[in-house]
C-alpha cells in the first residue's frame, strides 16, 4: 500500500478519489461512483470530500 496523497496526474477534480483508490490498490471508477452516489443520496460525502481535499497532501 502506498501513502494517502492526491496525485497530480489522472485526477478529475482534486484527486481525492484517485488517491484513495491508489492507497487501497483498487480501480478509481468505483470509488468515484460511490462518492457521487453518496453525494446524491446522503449529502455527507460532499463534506468528507472537502475535508479530505484540504487535509490530504498533494503528490510532490
Biopython code that builds the backbone (N, CA, C, O; Angstrom):
import numpy as np
from Bio.PDB.StructureBuilder import StructureBuilder

atoms = [
    (1, "UNK", "N", (0.833, -1.189, 0.000)),
    (1, "UNK", "CA", (0.000, 0.000, 0.000)),
    (1, "UNK", "C", (0.875, 1.249, 0.000)),
    (1, "UNK", "O", (1.918, 1.299, 0.652)),
    (2, "UNK", "N", (0.435, 2.232, -0.729)),
    (2, "UNK", "CA", (1.160, 3.499, -0.769)),
    (2, "UNK", "C", (0.577, 4.452, 0.265)),
    (2, "UNK", "O", (-0.385, 4.125, 0.959)),
    (3, "UNK", "N", (1.163, 5.617, 0.355)),
    (3, "UNK", "CA", (0.654, 6.614, 1.294)),
    (3, "UNK", "C", (-0.554, 7.324, 0.687)),
    (3, "UNK", "O", (-0.781, 7.265, -0.521)),
    (4, "UNK", "N", (-1.302, 7.976, 1.519)),
    (4, "UNK", "CA", (-2.514, 8.663, 1.090)),
    (4, "UNK", "C", (-2.162, 10.076, 0.645)),
    (4, "UNK", "O", (-1.984, 10.970, 1.472)),
    (5, "UNK", "N", (-2.061, 10.274, -0.682)),
    (5, "UNK", "CA", (-1.768, 11.588, -1.253)),
    (5, "UNK", "C", (-2.679, 11.818, -2.460)),
    (5, "UNK", "O", (-3.199, 10.870, -3.049)),
    (6, "UNK", "N", (-2.861, 13.085, -2.816)),
    (6, "UNK", "CA", (-3.617, 13.435, -4.016)),
    (6, "UNK", "C", (-2.648, 13.504, -5.188)),
    (6, "UNK", "O", (-1.805, 14.400, -5.232)),
    (7, "UNK", "N", (-2.748, 12.565, -6.150)),
    (7, "UNK", "CA", (-1.813, 12.562, -7.277)),
    (7, "UNK", "C", (-2.000, 13.777, -8.187)),
    (7, "UNK", "O", (-3.086, 14.352, -8.259)),
    (8, "UNK", "N", (-0.947, 14.147, -8.867)),
    (8, "UNK", "CA", (-1.003, 15.294, -9.778)),
    (8, "UNK", "C", (-1.602, 14.916, -11.130)),
    (8, "UNK", "O", (-2.275, 15.736, -11.755)),
    (9, "UNK", "N", (-1.368, 13.699, -11.586)),
    (9, "UNK", "CA", (-1.888, 13.298, -12.899)),
    (9, "UNK", "C", (-2.986, 12.261, -12.733)),
    (9, "UNK", "O", (-2.934, 11.415, -11.840)),
    (10, "UNK", "N", (-3.976, 12.343, -13.605)),
    (10, "UNK", "CA", (-5.070, 11.380, -13.602)),
    (10, "UNK", "C", (-6.265, 11.774, -12.764)),
    (10, "UNK", "O", (-7.254, 11.044, -12.710)),
    (11, "UNK", "N", (-6.188, 12.911, -12.116)),
    (11, "UNK", "CA", (-7.319, 13.307, -11.277)),
    (11, "UNK", "C", (-8.382, 14.022, -12.097)),
    (11, "UNK", "O", (-8.096, 14.608, -13.141)),
    (12, "UNK", "N", (-9.618, 13.962, -11.600)),
    (12, "UNK", "CA", (-10.712, 14.638, -12.288)),
    (12, "UNK", "C", (-11.002, 16.001, -11.663)),
    (12, "UNK", "O", (-11.125, 16.997, -12.376)),
    (13, "UNK", "N", (-11.111, 16.049, -10.350)),
    (13, "UNK", "CA", (-11.359, 17.336, -9.691)),
    (13, "UNK", "C", (-10.166, 17.682, -8.813)),
    (13, "UNK", "O", (-9.369, 18.554, -9.160)),
    (14, "UNK", "N", (-10.040, 17.008, -7.684)),
    (14, "UNK", "CA", (-8.935, 17.315, -6.775)),
    (14, "UNK", "C", (-8.024, 16.121, -6.551)),
    (14, "UNK", "O", (-6.960, 16.270, -5.951)),
    (15, "UNK", "N", (-8.409, 14.950, -7.014)),
    (15, "UNK", "CA", (-7.578, 13.765, -6.855)),
    (15, "UNK", "C", (-7.843, 12.972, -5.602)),
    (15, "UNK", "O", (-7.103, 12.035, -5.300)),
    (16, "UNK", "N", (-8.881, 13.322, -4.859)),
    (16, "UNK", "CA", (-9.182, 12.629, -3.612)),
    (16, "UNK", "C", (-9.560, 11.175, -3.878)),
    (16, "UNK", "O", (-9.018, 10.273, -3.239)),
    (17, "UNK", "N", (-10.471, 10.938, -4.801)),
    (17, "UNK", "CA", (-10.910, 9.563, -5.096)),
    (17, "UNK", "C", (-9.770, 8.730, -5.672)),
    (17, "UNK", "O", (-9.619, 7.558, -5.328)),
    (18, "UNK", "N", (-8.976, 9.325, -6.537)),
    (18, "UNK", "CA", (-7.840, 8.607, -7.111)),
    (18, "UNK", "C", (-6.813, 8.293, -6.033)),
    (18, "UNK", "O", (-6.230, 7.209, -6.044)),
    (19, "UNK", "N", (-6.580, 9.201, -5.114)),
    (19, "UNK", "CA", (-5.650, 8.963, -4.014)),
    (19, "UNK", "C", (-6.122, 7.830, -3.114)),
    (19, "UNK", "O", (-5.321, 6.999, -2.687)),
    (20, "UNK", "N", (-7.424, 7.795, -2.825)),
    (20, "UNK", "CA", (-7.981, 6.713, -2.011)),
    (20, "UNK", "C", (-7.869, 5.389, -2.751)),
    (20, "UNK", "O", (-7.509, 4.374, -2.155)),
    (21, "UNK", "N", (-8.175, 5.390, -4.041)),
    (21, "UNK", "CA", (-8.090, 4.162, -4.832)),
    (21, "UNK", "C", (-6.661, 3.642, -4.896)),
    (21, "UNK", "O", (-6.436, 2.439, -4.767)),
    (22, "UNK", "N", (-5.704, 4.520, -5.092)),
    (22, "UNK", "CA", (-4.297, 4.085, -5.135)),
    (22, "UNK", "C", (-3.838, 3.580, -3.771)),
    (22, "UNK", "O", (-3.072, 2.619, -3.688)),
    (23, "UNK", "N", (-4.299, 4.217, -2.713)),
    (23, "UNK", "CA", (-3.910, 3.810, -1.358)),
    (23, "UNK", "C", (-4.347, 2.380, -1.072)),
    (23, "UNK", "O", (-3.602, 1.613, -0.462)),
    (24, "UNK", "N", (-5.555, 2.014, -1.510)),
    (24, "UNK", "CA", (-6.088, 0.681, -1.245)),
    (24, "UNK", "C", (-5.954, -0.254, -2.442)),
    (24, "UNK", "O", (-6.495, -1.360, -2.433)),
    (25, "UNK", "N", (-5.232, 0.189, -3.475)),
    (25, "UNK", "CA", (-4.933, -0.619, -4.657)),
    (25, "UNK", "C", (-6.202, -1.166, -5.317)),
    (25, "UNK", "O", (-6.314, -2.365, -5.575)),
    (26, "UNK", "N", (-7.151, -0.269, -5.586)),
    (26, "UNK", "CA", (-8.393, -0.621, -6.280)),
    (26, "UNK", "C", (-8.572, 0.320, -7.469)),
    (26, "UNK", "O", (-7.882, 1.334, -7.581)),
    (27, "UNK", "N", (-9.502, -0.027, -8.350)),
    (27, "UNK", "CA", (-9.820, 0.804, -9.504)),
    (27, "UNK", "C", (-10.489, 2.103, -9.028)),
    (27, "UNK", "O", (-11.353, 2.046, -8.154)),
    (28, "UNK", "N", (-10.121, 3.260, -9.568)),
    (28, "UNK", "CA", (-10.706, 4.520, -9.102)),
    (28, "UNK", "C", (-12.172, 4.729, -9.500)),
    (28, "UNK", "O", (-12.884, 5.477, -8.830)),
    (29, "UNK", "N", (-12.626, 4.092, -10.561)),
    (29, "UNK", "CA", (-14.005, 4.313, -11.009)),
    (29, "UNK", "C", (-15.049, 3.970, -9.945)),
    (29, "UNK", "O", (-15.939, 4.788, -9.709)),
    (30, "UNK", "N", (-14.990, 2.801, -9.289)),
    (30, "UNK", "CA", (-15.983, 2.531, -8.236)),
    (30, "UNK", "C", (-15.912, 3.522, -7.076)),
    (30, "UNK", "O", (-16.939, 3.861, -6.488)),
    (31, "UNK", "N", (-14.720, 3.983, -6.748)),
    (31, "UNK", "CA", (-14.582, 4.974, -5.676)),
    (31, "UNK", "C", (-15.279, 6.264, -6.088)),
    (31, "UNK", "O", (-15.985, 6.874, -5.285)),
    (32, "UNK", "N", (-15.086, 6.679, -7.329)),
    (32, "UNK", "CA", (-15.739, 7.897, -7.830)),
    (32, "UNK", "C", (-17.252, 7.735, -7.880)),
    (32, "UNK", "O", (-17.987, 8.653, -7.516)),
    (33, "UNK", "N", (-17.720, 6.576, -8.327)),
    (33, "UNK", "CA", (-19.162, 6.322, -8.412)),
    (33, "UNK", "C", (-19.781, 6.327, -7.026)),
    (33, "UNK", "O", (-20.840, 6.921, -6.825)),
    (34, "UNK", "N", (-19.136, 5.674, -6.066)),
    (34, "UNK", "CA", (-19.659, 5.666, -4.694)),
    (34, "UNK", "C", (-19.678, 7.065, -4.098)),
    (34, "UNK", "O", (-20.588, 7.402, -3.339)),
    (35, "UNK", "N", (-18.691, 7.879, -4.430)),
    (35, "UNK", "CA", (-18.662, 9.252, -3.937)),
    (35, "UNK", "C", (-19.833, 10.057, -4.503)),
    (35, "UNK", "O", (-20.499, 10.785, -3.768)),
    (36, "UNK", "N", (-20.079, 9.928, -5.791)),
    (36, "UNK", "CA", (-21.190, 10.655, -6.423)),
    (36, "UNK", "C", (-22.526, 10.157, -5.882)),
    (36, "UNK", "O", (-23.411, 10.958, -5.584)),
    (37, "UNK", "N", (-22.678, 8.836, -5.754)),
    (37, "UNK", "CA", (-23.924, 8.298, -5.200)),
    (37, "UNK", "C", (-24.129, 8.774, -3.769)),
    (37, "UNK", "O", (-25.246, 9.118, -3.384)),
    (38, "UNK", "N", (-23.063, 8.795, -2.983)),
    (38, "UNK", "CA", (-23.163, 9.305, -1.618)),
    (38, "UNK", "C", (-23.559, 10.764, -1.590)),
    (38, "UNK", "O", (-24.308, 11.193, -0.712)),
    (39, "UNK", "N", (-23.063, 11.525, -2.540)),
    (39, "UNK", "CA", (-23.417, 12.939, -2.631)),
    (39, "UNK", "C", (-24.895, 13.107, -2.991)),
    (39, "UNK", "O", (-25.593, 13.937, -2.408)),
    (40, "UNK", "N", (-25.361, 12.316, -3.954)),
    (40, "UNK", "CA", (-26.746, 12.434, -4.403)),
    (40, "UNK", "C", (-27.757, 11.980, -3.361)),
    (40, "UNK", "O", (-28.812, 12.594, -3.204)),
    (41, "UNK", "N", (-27.435, 10.903, -2.646)),
    (41, "UNK", "CA", (-28.419, 10.313, -1.745)),
    (41, "UNK", "C", (-28.257, 10.712, -0.292)),
    (41, "UNK", "O", (-29.230, 10.685, 0.460)),
    (42, "UNK", "N", (-27.059, 11.081, 0.123)),
    (42, "UNK", "CA", (-26.856, 11.372, 1.538)),
    (42, "UNK", "C", (-26.333, 12.779, 1.801)),
    (42, "UNK", "O", (-26.622, 13.355, 2.849)),
    (43, "UNK", "N", (-25.572, 13.337, 0.874)),
    (43, "UNK", "CA", (-25.050, 14.682, 1.038)),
    (43, "UNK", "C", (-23.825, 14.778, 1.924)),
    (43, "UNK", "O", (-23.099, 15.771, 1.864)),
    (44, "UNK", "N", (-23.582, 13.782, 2.735)),
    (44, "UNK", "CA", (-22.449, 13.805, 3.655)),
    (44, "UNK", "C", (-21.124, 13.666, 2.921)),
    (44, "UNK", "O", (-20.105, 14.180, 3.383)),
    (45, "UNK", "N", (-21.124, 12.983, 1.794)),
    (45, "UNK", "CA", (-19.856, 12.763, 1.091)),
    (45, "UNK", "C", (-19.251, 14.082, 0.600)),
    (45, "UNK", "O", (-18.036, 14.160, 0.416)),
    (46, "UNK", "N", (-20.053, 15.101, 0.386)),
    (46, "UNK", "CA", (-19.514, 16.408, -0.003)),
    (46, "UNK", "C", (-18.586, 16.943, 1.072)),
    (46, "UNK", "O", (-17.488, 17.409, 0.769)),
    (47, "UNK", "N", (-19.014, 16.881, 2.318)),
    (47, "UNK", "CA", (-18.201, 17.396, 3.418)),
    (47, "UNK", "C", (-16.972, 16.527, 3.654)),
    (47, "UNK", "O", (-15.898, 17.040, 3.968)),
    (48, "UNK", "N", (-17.124, 15.228, 3.505)),
    (48, "UNK", "CA", (-15.984, 14.322, 3.641)),
    (48, "UNK", "C", (-14.975, 14.597, 2.533)),
    (48, "UNK", "O", (-13.774, 14.686, 2.787)),
    (49, "UNK", "N", (-15.469, 14.733, 1.295)),
    (49, "UNK", "CA", (-14.593, 15.027, 0.159)),
    (49, "UNK", "C", (-13.864, 16.343, 0.370)),
    (49, "UNK", "O", (-12.656, 16.425, 0.151)),
    (50, "UNK", "N", (-14.573, 17.357, 0.786)),
    (50, "UNK", "CA", (-13.971, 18.672, 1.030)),
    (50, "UNK", "C", (-12.921, 18.590, 2.140)),
    (50, "UNK", "O", (-11.843, 19.172, 2.021)),
    (51, "UNK", "N", (-13.229, 17.882, 3.193)),
    (51, "UNK", "CA", (-12.306, 17.714, 4.311)),
    (51, "UNK", "C", (-11.036, 16.993, 3.844)),
    (51, "UNK", "O", (-9.924, 17.399, 4.182)),
    (52, "UNK", "N", (-11.215, 15.913, 3.062)),
    (52, "UNK", "CA", (-10.050, 15.181, 2.554)),
    (52, "UNK", "C", (-9.246, 16.034, 1.573)),
    (52, "UNK", "O", (-8.017, 15.965, 1.561)),
    (53, "UNK", "N", (-9.920, 16.830, 0.759)),
    (53, "UNK", "CA", (-9.239, 17.716, -0.179)),
    (53, "UNK", "C", (-8.293, 18.670, 0.566)),
    (53, "UNK", "O", (-7.182, 18.947, 0.114)),
    (54, "UNK", "N", (-8.750, 19.147, 1.685)),
    (54, "UNK", "CA", (-7.957, 20.085, 2.483)),
    (54, "UNK", "C", (-6.819, 19.369, 3.222)),
    (54, "UNK", "O", (-5.703, 19.882, 3.294)),
    (55, "UNK", "N", (-7.106, 18.192, 3.765)),
    (55, "UNK", "CA", (-6.129, 17.515, 4.616)),
    (55, "UNK", "C", (-5.141, 16.607, 3.887)),
    (55, "UNK", "O", (-4.019, 16.416, 4.357)),
    (56, "UNK", "N", (-5.545, 16.046, 2.745)),
    (56, "UNK", "CA", (-4.640, 15.141, 2.019)),
    (56, "UNK", "C", (-3.548, 15.960, 1.340)),
    (56, "UNK", "O", (-3.848, 16.913, 0.622)),
    (57, "UNK", "N", (-2.303, 15.603, 1.556)),
    (57, "UNK", "CA", (-1.227, 16.335, 0.881)),
    (57, "UNK", "C", (-1.194, 16.011, -0.607)),
    (57, "UNK", "O", (-1.533, 14.904, -1.024)),
    (58, "UNK", "N", (-0.785, 16.982, -1.389)),
    (58, "UNK", "CA", (-0.629, 16.770, -2.832)),
    (58, "UNK", "C", (0.675, 16.014, -3.086)),
    (58, "UNK", "O", (1.650, 16.165, -2.350)),
    (59, "UNK", "N", (0.673, 15.208, -4.131)),
    (59, "UNK", "CA", (1.857, 14.455, -4.501)),
    (59, "UNK", "C", (2.949, 15.423, -4.949)),
    (59, "UNK", "O", (2.655, 16.420, -5.610)),
    (60, "UNK", "N", (4.175, 15.150, -4.606)),
    (60, "UNK", "CA", (5.284, 16.034, -4.979)),
    (60, "UNK", "C", (5.905, 15.640, -6.264)),
    (60, "UNK", "O", (6.851, 16.285, -6.716)),
]
sb = StructureBuilder()
sb.init_structure("model")
sb.init_model(0)
sb.init_chain("A")
sb.init_seg("    ")
for serial, (resi, resn, name, xyz) in enumerate(atoms, 1):
    if name == "N":
        sb.init_residue(resn, " ", resi, " ")
    sb.init_atom(name, np.array(xyz, "f"), 0.0, 1.0, " ", f" {name:<3s}", serial, name[0])
structure = sb.get_structure()
